[in-house]
């Protein structure tokens, strides 16, 4: 495996369509960077849109690996992030190792970035648009271009990379990921930017004998595999489980919603 990003002291933003899986990608990247070793990793939860899949829900396993999680803690776990913008600004202006930002879906979620534009422009950044071919509005190249236009307008920042994360959750296959890689390459060429990487479930790569089972347990970087349009592959592990599959963390907003639903309906 090789490193996901070549340089440390980098600021990397993950944005994309609602349901693209950008939070799953963000958390997997953070844990892989931490396992690779040698640099510090900070992830800031800027997702104000989706309470079910926010990177703060994986605070525990990330902190066990030494990742610094910038998000409300304790009783403020479910608070919106603007109260933490000074800390986020500091992580962007003076990154100590890698700083990753998990941004809310669509242009609505990207709006929060506009207040940090001077800091981003002064320091430099990479903004990865996470592309899932199986989602509405990004199932065509034209649709993906329109959404990137909207995100750029809202954030006042430019997409610099397109990262492919074509999936159908637990029904994702290697063949589906390969089709998504070809789609990612086409979108990147149309946009005039570089592909970042593409993802494929680690379990599926193991079944296809493209990944060693031991490596699948401790993913540290990217693989160069045939069939993925020349784009390196990040073996992905499902971390951000929805409530109906056993997640997210106890005490999270999503867990409160699930428990309240059970109280009202007697189901769950």
N, C-alpha and C positions, 0 to 999 in steps of 0.2 A: 504493500500500500504506500501511496505517496501523500504528502500533505495536501489538505484542501486548499489552503491559501499559501502562496510562497513567502509572504512577508508578515512579520509580526508588527505590532503597533498599528494595526489596520482597523478601520471603522467600516463595518459591513451591515447594510440594511436589507431585511427580507420583507418584501411587500408582495401583493398579488390579489387575485380574485378571492372573494369570500368562499371558503371551502377548498382553496387551492392546496391546503396542507402546509402553508408557510410556517406555522408554529411548530409542526412536527419536524420540518426541515431545520428550523432554527435551533431547536433543542437537540436534535441529532448532531448538528454541526458543533454546537457548544461542547457536547460530551466527547465527540471525536477529537476535537482540538485539545481538550483537557487530557484525554488518554494518550495523545501523541507525545505530550510532555514538552517541557522546556520553556513554555510561555504561560502567562496568566490569561484567563478568559473571563470576560464580563458579558452578561446578557441582560439587556434592559427590556422589560415588558411594556411595550407601547400600544398594546391592543386594547382599545376602548370599545370595541364593537362586539366581540363574541365572548361571553362569560364561560362557555363550555370548553374552549380550547385556547387557553392563554398559557404562555410559557411559565408564568409564576406557579401554575399547578404542578409543575415538575421541579419545584424548588429543592425538595429533599434530595432526590437522586443526583441533581446537578451539583449541589453544595457538597455532597459526599465525595465528588470528584475534584473539588476545589474550585468550581465555577462560582464567581460572584454574581448573584442574582439581584438586579436593581428593580425592586417592586415592593409594594406595601407588605409589611409583615404583621403577624399577630392579629389584633382586632381590625387592623386596616387592610387585611389581605384582599378584601373585595372592593377597596376604594379605587376610584379612577386615578390614572397616573399623573395628571398635571401637577399634583402636589410634589412630585419628585423631579420636575424638570431641571432644577439646579444641579442635582446629582447626575442626571443624564447628560446635561451640558458639559459637566466636568469630565465624564467618561468619554465624550466625543472630542472635546478640545485637547485632552491630554490622556490618550489611551495608554493603559499599562498592559501591554500585550494586545490581545484581540478584544474589540468591543463589538458585540452583535446587538442589533436592534430588531425586535420582533414587532412589526408594524401591523395595525389593524387592517382588515380587508377593504378592498376597493378604494375609491377616492375619499370616502368618508373617513376611513381609518388613517389615510395618509395625510390628512389635513394637519394633524398634530406636528408633523415634521416641519411645517413652514416656519414655526417660531424658532427653529434651530438652523435655518438656512445660512446665516452669516458664519456660524460655527462650523457647519459642514464645509462650506466653501473655503474657509481659511485652513482647515485641517486636511481636507480631501476625504473621499468616501467611495465606496462601491455599493450600488443599489441593485440587488438581485430581484428581478420580477419572477416569482415562482409560478410556473405555468402548468396547469392540469388540463390536458386536452378533453377530459371527461366531464368538465364543468360547463354549465350554461355560460354564454357570453365569451368563453375562451375556447370553444370547440372549433373555431375557425381562425385563420390567421388574421382576417380583418377584425374580428371581434377582439382578439388579443391586442391588436394595435390600438383599437379604440380605448380599451381599458387602460393601457399604458399611457395614452395621451391624457386621460382623465386623472390618473395618479400623478403624473408629472405636473399637471396644472394645479392640482390641489397641494402637492408637497413643495412645489417650486424647485424640485430636484430632477435629475435625469436618470433614467434607467441605464445602467452600465453593463449589465449582464442579464441573460435569461437562463434560469435554472429550471430544468424539466422535472416535474413531480406528478406525472400522469398516473392516476391510481383510481381504484374503486375500493378503497379501504382493504378489508380482509380478502376481497376477491381479486386483488391485483395479481397479475402474472408477469413473468419475464417478458413474454411476447408483447403484453400491453405496455410495459416500460420501454421496450425497444421501439414500439410505434410512437410513443411519446417523445423519445429521443430524436427521432426523425422530424417530428413536428417542432420540437424545440430548436433544432438546427435550422429549419426553414424560417421560423419566426425570428431567430437571431439575425439571419442573413437579411431578411426583409427590414428589420429595425436598424441594421448597421451596427450591431454590437456583438460581443463575443458570447457564446454559450458559457455558462458557469460550470455546472455539472448536472448530471441527471441522477435520479434515485431509482432504486429497485429494492423491494423487500429482501432483507438478508436471508430470511427463511426460504424464499423462492430461489435465490441464487445458490443456496446450499443444495436444494432439491435438484437443480440443474447442473450441479457439480462445477459451478463457476466460482464457488467460495468455500474455503475450508470451514468446517463447523466451529473450530476454535477461534478463527478470525471473526466469525459472525458474532461471537459473544463479546468481543472487545474491539469493535470497529474503531480504527484510528485515522483513516484517510480514504483516499479514492483508489479505485481499480481501473485499469485499462483493459476493457473487454471487447471482444468482437460483437458486432450486431447493434452497437449503440451509437452509430453515426459518428464515430471518432470522438465522442464526448466522454470524459471520465465519469465513473459511476460511484455514487455513495451508497453503500449497503444500508438500508434504512430499517430501524427497529421501531415498532409501534410503542410509543411512550404515552402519547396524549390520548388515552382511552376515553370514550364518552361514558356517561353514567350507566348506560344499558350494557356496557361491556366491562364494567368493574371500575371505572374511573369517574371523576378525577380524584384529587386529594381530599381527604376528610377536611371539612371546614370551608371548602371553596364555595363560591357562589353557585356553581353548578350542582354541588352536592346538596346545598340548602334547597335549591329548586326541586331536585329529585325527591328529597325527603318531604318537602311541602306537598308535592304532588301525591305522594303516598298517603299522607295524612288526609288529604281532601278526598281521595278516591278509594282508599283502602287497597290500592294496588302497589306493586313494587316490592 
